[in-house]
Amino acid sequence: MNFPFYIARRYLFSKKSHNAINVISLISVCGVVVATIALVCALSVYNGFNDLVSSLFSHFDPELKITAKYGKVFDPECPEIRQIKELPDIAVSSATLQDNALIRYKSRQEIGVVKGVDGNFSQLVDIDSVLIDGKFVLSDEIANYATLGIGLASHLGINSSFNLEYTFITAVFRINQQVYDDYYMIVPLQTARKLLNYDQEVSSLELRLKEGAALSSVEKKIKKIAGDKFEVKNRYEQQEASFKMMQVEKWVTFLILCFVLAIALFNIVGSLSMLMIEKKEDVKTLRNMGANESQIRRIFLFEGWMISGFGAVIGIIGGIVLCLLQQEFGLIQLGDAGSNFIIDAYPVHILFSDVLAVFITVVTIGFLAAWYPVRYLGKKWLSSGENPS
């Protein structure tokens, strides 16, 4: 066993002559544990909300979306698009055409987004699961139909100077995302083309992959085929602003908690300083037995590392246990019973990468907190064995 580590372990668990050293060491470990639990839980909650938002958008946003890099529309029968639709990993492709429009229903009117879709749209996304009224139908032998977001359902309008197309309202959906609920109306693709004066152009091609297909791999293939004429976006990139904001909030919270952790680890400075004073005689004995200055310093450095290391391990285990309990039982609720939240309890999702980041952060800050007293204060106390004046 490594000699400095062995002595450091003995010092950590042995009883000190001054009880204050034991108390300060215990406070250091407890501070690290609490801060680590907070880091694990905070990151997991942000991951949970990220998954929740992603699941809501998945009812409307495709896995991959292809749009024209230049201009608003493109020909869906161009060679690149035809080659993409024939890829073996593509399960469903749906051509869509959307633009802003003024829509009127009786005396009410509102600016909204008309999204024309073809017959594959219901296979592309799970639109039926978010319908709160009616049935999703695009057209039949009698008429064309429209499906509206709940926020737009009572605000329809059009002016006589605009192109005019009639549809019957057949259903209302609710995504719980304002960008869709308050503005979107789904109509048949041909209706949108007539309204917007297009022949066969579309504004996007939306894709759903076959089960088990690797999204990143297929995305790379499609981008290679699409070249410079088209943009290919996955579900996160389609809502880049929303997800980027959540990531910024997540890591700002992480940094704030790191400052709290750093303050907690300052106790290591006091603990190691007092320990070096107490072990002056032991240091003389070790030096007489042949230990050099580097080995003696590493003893106290290992002591500081173990304080932060034990705190990190205990804190990570505690944080994971709390997150699993939250997942299973929903211990912390979002609001009172009967509230209008989408979910009842805070969602959590533990990622190994986050746990690893927390452990590395705690150990790194712990190393810096231990390095200072050993490097600067220990120069006098460990070398000369005398207190500095």
C-alpha positions in Angstrom: 0.0 0.0 0.0 1.2 3.5 -0.8 2.9 4.8 2.3 1.5 8.4 2.3 -2.0 7.1 1.6 -1.8 4.6 4.5 -0.7 7.2 7.0 -3.4 9.6 5.7 -6.1 7.0 6.1 -4.9 6.4 9.7 -5.1 10.1 10.5 -8.6 10.4 9.0 -10.2 7.7 11.1 -8.1 8.0 14.3 -9.2 10.1 17.2 -7.4 13.5 17.5 -6.2 15.0 20.7 -8.2 18.2 20.0 -11.9 17.4 19.5 -12.3 20.5 17.3 -10.3 18.8 14.5 -12.8 15.9 14.5 -15.7 18.4 14.4 -14.3 20.5 11.6 -13.5 17.3 9.6 -17.1 16.0 10.1 -18.5 19.4 9.1 -16.3 19.3 6.0 -17.6 15.9 5.0 -21.2 16.9 5.7 -20.9 20.1 3.7 -19.6 18.1 0.7 -22.3 15.5 1.1 -25.1 18.1 1.1 -23.7 20.1 -1.8 -23.2 17.0 -3.9 -26.7 15.8 -3.2 -28.0 19.2 -4.3 -25.9 19.0 -7.5 -27.1 15.5 -8.5 -30.8 16.4 -7.7 -30.7 19.8 -9.5 -29.2 18.4 -12.7 -31.6 15.4 -12.7 -34.6 17.7 -12.3 -33.5 19.8 -15.2 -33.0 16.6 -17.2 -36.5 15.6 -16.2 -38.0 18.8 -17.4 -36.0 18.6 -20.6 -37.5 15.1 -21.3 -40.9 16.4 -20.5 -40.7 19.3 -23.0 -39.2 16.9 -25.6 -42.1 14.5 -25.1 -44.6 17.3 -25.6 -43.0 18.6 -28.8 -42.8 15.0 -30.1 -46.5 15.0 -30.6 -46.1 17.7 -33.3 -42.4 17.9 -34.3 -40.9 15.1 -36.5 -37.7 13.3 -35.6 -36.0 14.9 -38.6 -37.2 17.9 -40.7 -35.8 19.0 -44.0 -36.3 22.6 -45.2 -34.9 24.7 -48.0 -31.7 26.5 -47.1 -32.5 29.3 -49.4 -36.1 30.5 -50.0 -39.3 29.3 -48.3 -40.3 26.2 -50.5 -38.8 23.5 -52.6 -39.9 20.8 -55.1 -40.5 17.6 -53.2 -39.8 15.6 -56.3 -36.2 16.9 -56.8 -33.5 14.2 -56.9 -32.1 14.8 -53.4 -35.5 14.6 -51.7 -36.4 11.4 -53.7 -33.2 9.8 -52.6 -33.7 10.7 -49.0 -37.3 9.3 -49.0 -35.9 6.0 -50.4 -33.4 5.5 -47.5 -34.0 2.1 -45.8 -34.1 3.7 -42.3 -37.0 6.1 -43.2 -40.3 4.7 -42.0 -42.6 7.6 -42.9 -42.1 10.8 -44.9 -44.7 13.6 -44.9 -44.6 16.7 -47.1 -45.9 19.9 -45.4 -46.5 23.5 -46.5 -47.0 26.2 -43.8 -47.2 29.9 -43.6 -48.8 32.7 -41.7 -52.4 33.4 -42.5 -55.3 35.5 -41.2 -58.2 33.2 -40.3 -61.8 34.1 -39.5 -64.6 32.3 -37.8 -67.9 34.3 -37.6 -66.9 37.6 -36.0 -63.5 36.6 -34.6 -60.2 36.7 -36.3 -56.6 35.9 -35.5 -53.2 35.7 -37.2 -52.2 32.0 -37.1 -50.0 29.5 -38.9 -51.7 27.3 -41.5 -49.9 24.0 -41.8 -50.9 21.9 -44.8 -50.0 18.2 -44.4 -50.5 15.1 -46.5 -52.1 11.8 -45.6 -48.9 10.5 -43.9 -49.0 13.1 -41.1 -51.0 11.0 -38.7 -48.4 8.2 -39.1 -45.5 10.7 -38.6 -46.5 12.0 -35.2 -49.0 10.8 -32.6 -51.5 13.6 -33.2 -54.5 11.5 -32.0 -53.0 11.4 -28.5 -53.3 15.2 -28.1 -56.8 15.6 -29.5 -59.2 16.9 -26.8 -62.2 17.2 -29.1 -63.2 15.6 -32.4 -61.3 13.3 -34.7 -58.3 14.0 -36.9 -59.5 14.0 -40.5 -58.0 15.9 -43.4 -60.6 15.5 -46.0 -63.3 13.2 -47.4 -65.5 13.1 -50.5 -67.6 15.9 -49.0 -65.2 18.6 -47.7 -61.8 19.5 -46.4 -61.3 19.7 -42.6 -59.0 21.6 -40.2 -57.6 20.7 -36.8 -56.8 23.6 -34.6 -54.7 24.3 -31.5 -56.8 24.9 -28.4 -55.6 28.5 -28.2 -56.7 29.2 -31.8 -59.9 27.3 -31.7 -62.1 30.3 -30.9 -60.0 32.9 -32.8 -60.5 32.5 -36.6 -60.7 35.2 -39.3 -59.9 36.3 -42.9 -60.2 39.4 -44.9 -61.9 39.6 -48.3 -58.7 40.8 -49.9 -56.9 37.6 -49.1 -57.1 34.2 -50.9 -60.0 32.3 -49.4 -60.4 28.6 -48.7 -63.1 27.0 -46.7 -62.7 24.0 -44.3 -64.9 22.5 -41.6 -63.5 22.2 -38.1 -63.2 18.6 -37.2 -60.9 18.5 -34.1 -59.0 20.5 -31.5 -55.5 19.5 -30.2 -53.6 20.6 -27.1 -49.8 20.2 -27.1 -49.4 22.4 -23.9 -46.9 24.5 -25.9 -48.1 28.0 -26.7 -46.2 28.2 -30.0 -48.6 25.4 -31.3 -51.7 25.7 -29.3 -52.3 29.4 -29.9 -51.4 29.6 -33.6 -51.5 26.4 -35.5 -54.2 25.0 -37.8 -53.7 21.8 -39.7 -55.3 21.5 -43.1 -54.9 19.2 -46.1 -51.8 19.9 -48.2 -53.8 20.7 -51.3 -55.9 23.3 -49.4 -52.7 25.0 -48.2 -51.3 25.0 -51.7 -54.5 26.7 -53.1 -54.5 29.2 -50.3 -50.8 30.1 -50.7 -50.7 29.9 -54.5 -48.4 27.0 -54.9 -48.6 24.1 -57.4 -46.6 21.2 -55.9 -44.1 23.0 -53.7 -43.7 22.2 -50.0 -42.0 24.1 -47.1 -40.6 21.0 -45.4 -40.3 17.2 -45.6 -40.9 15.6 -42.2 -39.5 12.2 -41.4 -40.0 9.4 -38.9 -37.4 6.7 -38.7 -37.9 3.0 -38.4 -37.7 1.6 -34.9 -34.1 0.9 -33.8 -32.6 3.2 -36.4 -29.7 5.4 -35.1 -30.9 9.0 -35.4 -27.4 10.6 -35.5 -26.2 8.1 -38.2 -29.3 8.6 -40.4 -29.1 12.4 -39.9 -25.5 12.4 -41.2 -26.5 10.4 -44.3 -29.4 12.7 -45.0 -27.2 15.8 -44.6 -24.7 14.4 -47.0 -27.4 13.7 -49.6 -29.2 17.1 -49.0 -25.9 19.0 -49.6 -26.0 22.8 -49.5 -29.6 23.1 -50.8 -31.4 21.9 -47.7 -31.2 22.2 -43.9 -31.8 19.0 -41.8 -32.8 19.4 -38.2 -33.6 16.9 -35.5 -36.2 17.5 -32.8 -33.9 19.4 -30.5 -32.7 21.7 -33.3 -36.3 22.4 -34.4 -36.9 23.9 -30.9 -33.3 25.1 -30.4 -34.2 28.2 -28.5 -36.3 26.4 -25.9 -33.8 23.6 -25.3 -30.8 25.9 -25.3 -32.4 28.1 -22.7 -33.0 25.0 -20.5 -29.4 24.0 -20.8 -28.2 27.4 -19.9 -30.4 27.4 -16.8 -29.2 23.9 -15.9 -25.5 24.8 -16.0 -25.9 28.2 -14.4 -27.6 26.4 -11.5 -24.6 23.9 -11.5 -22.1 26.8 -11.2 -24.1 28.4 -8.4 -24.1 25.1 -6.5 -20.3 24.8 -7.2 -19.8 28.0 -5.3 -21.7 26.6 -2.4 -19.6 23.5 -2.6 -16.4 25.6 -2.7 -17.5 27.4 0.5 -18.2 24.1 2.2 -14.8 22.8 1.2 -13.0 25.8 2.8 -13.4 23.8 6.0 -10.7 21.5 4.7 -8.2 24.3 5.0 -9.0 24.7 8.7 -9.1 21.0 9.3 -5.7 20.3 7.6 -4.0 23.3 9.2 -5.0 22.1 12.7 -4.0 18.6 11.8 -0.5 19.7 10.7 0.0 21.5 14.0 -1.1 18.5 16.0 1.0 16.0 14.1 4.3 18.0 14.4 5.9 15.2 16.5 4.7 12.5 14.1 6.2 14.4 11.2 9.6 14.5 13.0 9.4 10.8 13.7 8.5 10.0 10.0 11.4 12.2 8.9 13.8 10.3 11.2 12.5 7.1 9.7 13.5 8.3 6.2 10.4 10.0 4.9 11.2 12.9 2.6 9.4 16.2 2.4 7.4 15.2 -0.7 6.0 12.1 1.1 5.1 14.0 4.2 3.2 16.6 2.2 1.4 13.9 0.3 0.1 12.5 3.6 -1.9 15.6 4.3 -2.8 16.1 0.7 -4.3 12.6 0.6 -6.1 13.5 3.9 -7.9 16.4 2.2 -8.6 14.3 -0.9 -10.3 11.6 1.2 -12.5 14.2 3.0 -13.8 15.4 -0.4 -13.8 12.0 -1.9 -15.9 10.4 0.8 -18.2 13.3 0.8 -18.6 13.0 -3.0 -19.3 9.3 -3.0 -21.8 9.5 -0.1 -23.5 12.6 -1.7 -23.8 11.0 -5.1 -25.3 7.8 -3.6 -27.7 10.0 -1.5 -28.6 12.1 -4.5 -29.3 9.1 -6.7 -31.5 7.5 -4.0 -33.5 10.7 -3.6 -34.0 10.9 -7.4 -35.1 7.3 -7.6 -37.6 7.9 -4.7 -38.9 11.0 -6.5 -39.3 9.0 -9.7 -41.2 6.2 -7.9 -43.3 8.1 -5.4 -43.3 11.8 -6.5 -42.3 13.0 -3.1 -42.1 16.7 -4.1 -45.2 17.9 -5.8 -45.5 20.8 -8.3 -48.7 22.2 -6.7 -51.7 21.4 -4.7 -54.2 18.7 -5.7 -56.3 19.8 -8.6 -53.8 22.3 -10.0 -53.5 22.8 -13.7 -49.9 21.5 -14.1 -49.1 19.0 -16.8 -47.6 16.6 -14.3 -48.1 16.3 -10.5 -44.6 16.0 -9.3 -41.1 17.2 -10.3 -39.7 15.0 -13.1 -36.2 13.6 -12.7 -33.8 11.8 -15.1 -30.4 10.7 -13.9 -27.7 10.8 -16.5 -24.3 9.1 -15.9 -22.5 12.0 -17.6 -24.0 14.4 -15.0 -23.0 12.1 -12.1 -19.5 11.9 -13.5 -19.3 15.7 -13.9 -20.4 16.1 -10.3 -17.8 13.7 -9.0 -15.0 15.2 -11.0 -16.1 18.7 -9.9 -16.2 17.8 -6.2 -12.9 16.0 -6.3 -11.2 18.8 -8.2 -12.4 21.6 -5.9 -11.5 19.3 -2.9 -8.0 18.9 -4.4 -7.5 22.7 -4.7 -8.9 23.2 -1.1 -6.4 20.7 0.2 -3.5 21.8 -2.0 -3.4 25.4 -0.6 -2.7 24.6 3.1 -0.3 21.8 2.3 1.6 23.9 -0.3 1.8 27.2 1.5 1.1 26.7 5.2 2.8 23.3 5.3 6.0 24.8 4.1 6.6 26.2 7.6 4.8 23.7 9.8 5.9 20.5 8.1 9.5 21.6 7.3 10.6 23.3 10.5 8.1 21.9 12.9 7.4 25.3 14.3 4.4 27.5 14.2 4.7 30.5 11.9 4.9 33.9 13.8 
